[in-house]
Amino acid sequence: MATQYRELFAMLSRHRVEYVVIGGVAMVLHGAPINTLDVDIVYLRSDENNERLLAALDELDAHFNDLTGRRLRVGKSSLALPGPKLLRTSLGPAPTGRI
C-alpha cells in the first residue's frame, strides 16, 4: 500500500478518529488486485469524533477539492453535515478522498 495511505491512517489513529475505510482502498486491504487514487472513509459523527477528525485534517492541511481553485478549509459545521466531502491533503496527489 502506498506510503501516503499509511501516513493518513497513522494520522487518524494518532488523533483517535473513529472511522471505517470503504471503497477501493478497502478492497485493496482485503486483497483485491485493483488500483485506486483516493481514500473513502465513513466517520462517526459525534461532537468528540468530529473534533478529533478536524484536528487530524488541520494537520494534513485538508481543504475541499474546489473546482475554482479556492482553498476552502474544513470546519466543524461541514463535518456535522451528512453526505460526502471531497478533500485534498498535504499528502500529495493521493490520497484525495471522500469523507
Sequence and secondary structure as in RCSB ss.txt:
>XXXX:A:sequence
MATQYRELFAMLSRHRVEYVVIGGVAMVLHGAPINTLDVDIVYLRSDENNERLLAALDELDAHFNDLTGRRLRVG
KSSLALPGPKLLRTSLGPAPTGRI
>XXXX:A:secstr
  HHHHHHHHHHHHTT  EEEEHHHHHHHTT     SEEEEEE   HHHHHHHHHHHHHTT EE  TT    B  
HHHHHSSS  EEE TT SS EEE 
